[in-house]
């Protein structure tokens, strides 16, 4: 999912969230030119939690919020990417994206082999609009946490030590993140414009059809209306149960 949705789910689980929580719940996606892999940030945070619990317990809230995001153990992205509908090969965002793959490929100009992955991002982006309007504080709270230099130092030093990378690189990823996404009550056009940064960085696409991308986001939001709220509630319930079973 995208950052506003991750912050929404985090707030539903943690009763008194702090800037550490807002930063941690989106941190796994801050991979821009950074030293960590998707596997490390989405599947290896239990090891990070064990490490900081022993060495720097003040950072535990950050890591627990990161666990709400990931794929292993089963955080929000597990249900978006890996498994939701019984018997389906992929998670909610992938399965709901399938009817839109050809349109997404045409609008984004990516290689068709990447079409389903890109299209699942459009499903995820569609949640950002409604949640951003309903909870207008979420995006700014994420942005404020990403701009807090003392907080960034506090969380990147033990995280970098655990993974054996440079803390400065992790700090740079965090500081740059707000400029790569749409955080302030975004419209579909805001989201499409922000997504062009990913298309250029990851795929070398310089001239995507931004209005067409925005229109697809709107179409998807309407298409998933029958079960989008049930999906969110399921994820909140399951991720809350997961974290209840993981001690501080």
N, C-alpha and C positions, 0 to 999 in steps of 0.2 A: 504494500500500500504506500501512499504518499504521506508527507509529513503531518498534515492537518488530521488525517484519519488516524495516524499513529498516536498523535497527541490526544485525540478524542478517546481512543480506547484506553490509553494510559490513565487519563483522568477518571474513567469509569472504574478503574481497578485500585488506584492509589488514592485514598481519601483526602490527603493533604499534600498534593504534589509540590515539589520544590524545583528550582531551576535545574538541579541535577536530573530530576525525572524528565523534564521537558527536553533536556539535551540527550539523555540516554535513550529515550524512546525513538529518536530519529537517527542517532549516531551510526547505526549499522549501515546506513545508506551513504555515508560520507566517504566515498571511495575515489574521489576525483584525483587522479594521478598519485594517489597515496600508496603507502607501502603494504597495506593490508588487503587481503582477498575477500571476496564475497563469502567464501566458506568460513574464514576466520571470524568475520563480524556477525554472520547469521547462524553459525553452527558450533561455535567454540566458546561461547560466553559463559557456559557453566564453569569451565576451567578458569576463566578470568575471575568469576565470582569467588571461587575457592581461594584464589590467590589474594585478591584484595580483602577478603574477609579476614585473612591471616595477617596481611602486611599493612594494609591501609583501609581499615573498616569504614572510615568516613566516606569512602567512595562507593560503598555497597548500594545506595539508592540509585546511582547512575547505572550500575551494571544490572540491577534488577529491572530497571526500566528498559534497558537494552534487550533483556530476555523477553519482554513483552512484545518486542518487534520481530524476533527472528524465526528461523525455521526449525532448529533443533536446540533445545526442546521446542515443542510446538507452540510458538507464538503466533502473532497475527499473520505473518507472511506464510506460515505453513498452510493456513486455510485459503489465503489468496492465491498462492502459487502451486502448492503440492496436492492438497486433498480437501475436498468439501462435499461434493455430491457423491453419494454412495456409488461405487463402481466406475466413476469418471476417471480418466487418466490424469487430470490435473486439477488444480484448485479453482476456486470461484472465479477469479478474474480471468484466468485463461479460458475456462469453459464459456463464460458469458461473452468473451471476445471473439469467439470463432466466427460468428456471422459477419464480423466487421473487418476481417483480416485483409481482404482485397482492397477495401476502401482505405484502410490505414497505410498499406503499402503504396497505393497511388498518391496519397497525400504527403506521406513522409519521404517517399522516394528511397526507401531502404531496400536492400536485397530481399526478395520474397522469402528466403529461408529465415529471415529475422522477423517476418511479419507477425506471427502469433505472439512472440515476446513483446514486440512493440504494441500490438493491439491490446494485450493484457494491461499495459501501462495506461491505456486510454480508459479502460474500465476503472482502474484505480483512481485516475485523475477525476473521473466524474463524481466521486464521493467528496472531493475537496471543495466543490462549489457549495453543496448543501450544508456540509459541516462547517465550512468557513463562515457562511451566513448565520447559521444557528448559534455558533459559538465563536464570535469574532475575536475573542481573546487568544485563541489557540495559536494561530500563526505568529502573532506578535510575541507570544511567550516563548516560542521556539527561537525566533530571531533574537530576542533579548538574551537567551541563554547562549546562543552562538556568538554573541558579542561580548560576553563577560570574560575578560582576560584572566581574572583570578580563577574562575571556575574552570576555564579551559586548561590552565596549568594544573589545577588540582586533579582533573580526571585523566589528562593525557600522560602525565608522568608515570603513574602505576600501570596504565594500559600499555604504554610503549615498553616499559620494563618487562611486562608479561609476555608480549609478543616478540620482543627483541628487535624493535624498530626505533627510529628517531622520534622523540616526542614532538620536535618541531614540525615534522611532516604531518602528524596527526592534528596538531594545533592548526596548521594551515588548512587542512581539509575542513575543519569545523568553521573557521572564520570565513571561508569562501562559500559555504553551503547556502546561506540565505540568498545569494545572488544567482543561484542555479535553479531555484524553485519559486513558485508563487505562493506567498504566505498570508497576504492581507486580504481576506474575503475575496478570493480570486474568482473571476468569471472564466468561462470556457476559453475565451480569447486570451486572457492572462496566462492560463495554463498552457495553451498551445504555444504562445510566444516563449514561455520559459522552457518548454520541451525542445525548442530548436537548439538550445545550448547542448543538450544531450545528443541530439542528432548530429550536430557538427563534431562534437568531441569524440563520440563513439563510432560514428559511421561516415564522417566526412561529408555529410549532406549540408550544402550551403544554401539551398533554395527550396525548402519545403513549402507546401501550400498551407499557410497558417490558417486562413479562414476555413478551409476544408477540414483541417484538424479540429478546429473549435466546433464545427458542425457535427463531427463524429462524436466528440465528447458529449454534446447535448443529446444526440440520438441514442447513445448508449445509456445515458441516465434515464431516459424514458423507457428504453427496452428492458432494463433490469428492475423497473418499478415493482413488479409482483413479488420479488423476494429480497430486495436489497436491505430492508430493515430487519428481516429475519436473519439474514447473513450477519449483519453487524451484531445483533443481540447474541447470536450463537458464538461469535468470536469473543465477545466480552465475557460470556459465561465460561467458555473453555479456557481462555488465557488466565482469567482470575483463578480458576481451579488449579491450573498449572502452578501459578506463583504461590498460592496458598501452601502447596506441597514443597516449596523450595525455601528453606529457612534463610533468614537474614544473615 
